[in-house]
Amino acid sequence: MTMSSDPFKFTTDAPGAISFTRAELFEQAGLAALGLLDRDEHEAYERALREQPLEVREQVLREQARFAESEELRAKVEPDASLKERVLDRVHAAIVQRVINAEATENGARPTNNGWRIASVSLLAACVALGAIAFTTYQTNSNMRSQLESNAVATGSVSVEEMLFDASVKRYALLPASQTENVSAQATLFVKESTNEARLVYRGLPRVEGSTYRIVVIDEEGSVTRELAQFEGTPQRDSIKLPAPAPRTRVAIVLMPNGEVSAGSKPQALLAATV
């Protein structure tokens, strides 16, 4: 394997070999995790990933884990409720007929062809049922792949590549706002001042019925001066885009009942940081 003119692009010496840039490793992470890459593409992907520094490999693996753990990406295929019983009944009938034919053979009688007919019909029914499920799953995976490829191109706001390699993107870790509270959640704010955009990456913030997590700007007394964004929350890692807060302001993640946030309110901050 050799390095190309692009320092972040890896390829083999073979003409026409598949190659992946570092950015493409992140863009194709979801497809690789779900096994949607072709065999040659997957092998090239694994080779390129092994050539990356340890911290980049770990980030790609975390990105793949997020896709693999997402319930929304799993194919929701529900066969007919009676399918299982119908197939089992046919198989049971075929087994019974085979036993009868075997006993008849031992007694010198010629086995009938009825068992073979039952077995053939049972096999055909099973193949038709499995074929229908496989076709539905294929369609679902094809739609999913198209959606993932579209999302990989149009990430919106601050992309993963910018968060990792763009020097103009600033990183702020939000820490527990109170030393007395046991907060296991984690969050990091990435701010791109040139476009007035930001992205908050968080995890460990489970959904609470009737309440919403808010990203707010607070003053020195802990009063809310502006709401930047809100989200439902999830225990897994997720992210949300929001407008970049002004420099030298303090932002916090708070959990508040659904509804409008009144200026001057003082909610309990979970995580906070000064931008």
Secondary structure, DSSP 8 states (H G I E B T S, - for coil): -EE-SSTTEEE-SSTT---EEHHHHHHTHHHHHTT-S-HHHHHHHHHHHHTS-HHHHHHHHHHHHHHHH-GGGS------TTHHHHHHHHHHHHHHHHHHHHHHHHTT----SHHHHHHHHHHHHHHHHHHHHHHHHHHHHHHHHHHHHHHHH---SS-HHHHHH-TTEEEEEEEES-SSS----EEEEEEETTTTEEEEEEESB---TTEEEEEEEE-TTS-EEEEEEEE--BSS-EEEEEE---TT-EEEEEEEESS---TT----EEEEEE-
